[in-house]
């Protein structure tokens, strides 16, 4: 009986860890997307040939 409780506790901790990892990966993806948008906007500004935009 005690072994079942330990196993259940380990499984619950593993599931909580995997959920936290999913949110972390999602956050990193959003940060990378935001950085990519900024780079794209800067590149667009640099191609409009207006002095001082780049």
C-alpha positions in Angstrom: 0.0 0.0 0.0 2.8 2.4 0.8 4.5 1.8 -2.5 1.3 2.7 -4.4 1.2 6.1 -2.6 4.8 6.8 -3.4 4.2 5.8 -7.1 1.1 8.0 -7.2 3.1 10.9 -5.7 5.9 10.6 -8.2 3.4 10.4 -11.1 1.6 13.5 -9.9 4.9 15.4 -9.6 5.9 14.3 -13.1 2.6 15.5 -14.5 2.9 18.9 -12.8 6.4 19.3 -14.1 5.3 18.5 -17.7 2.5 21.0 -17.5 4.9 23.7 -16.3 7.3 22.8 -19.1 4.5 23.3 -21.7 3.8 26.8 -20.4 7.5 27.6 -20.5 7.8 26.4 -24.1 4.7 28.4 -25.1 6.2 31.5 -23.4 9.5 31.1 -25.2 7.7 30.7 -28.5 5.8 33.9 -28.0 9.0 35.7 -27.1 10.7 34.5 -30.2 7.7 35.5 -32.3 7.8 39.0 -30.8 11.5 39.3 -31.5 11.0 38.1 -35.1 8.2 40.7 -35.6 10.6 43.5 -34.3 13.3 42.4 -36.7 10.9 42.3 -39.6 9.6 45.8 -38.7 13.1 47.1 -38.6 14.0 45.5 -41.9 10.9 47.0 -43.4 11.9 50.5 -42.1 15.4 50.1 -43.6 14.1 49.3 -47.0 11.9 52.3 -47.4 15.0 54.4 -48.2 14.1 57.2 -45.8 17.2 58.6 -44.1 17.3 57.9 -40.4 14.8 55.1 -40.2 17.4 52.4 -40.1 
